[in-house]
């Protein structure tokens, strides 16, 4: 007797799975920028952090 088990898929997981690693990183930074918008950090602080993380992330590929 074959049992068909339908697996529920979380739309967020699916969306992330079809994005390239670079696109996922971009999405994460956009979420972070929104999350830190109302903090004492300046946009320049956030941009500098993003640049630093991007450098480290892309450096590993080379």
ABEGO torsion letter per residue (X at the ends): XBBBBBBBBBAAAAAAAABBAAAAAAAAAAAAAAAAAABABBAAAAAAAAAAAAAAAAAAAX
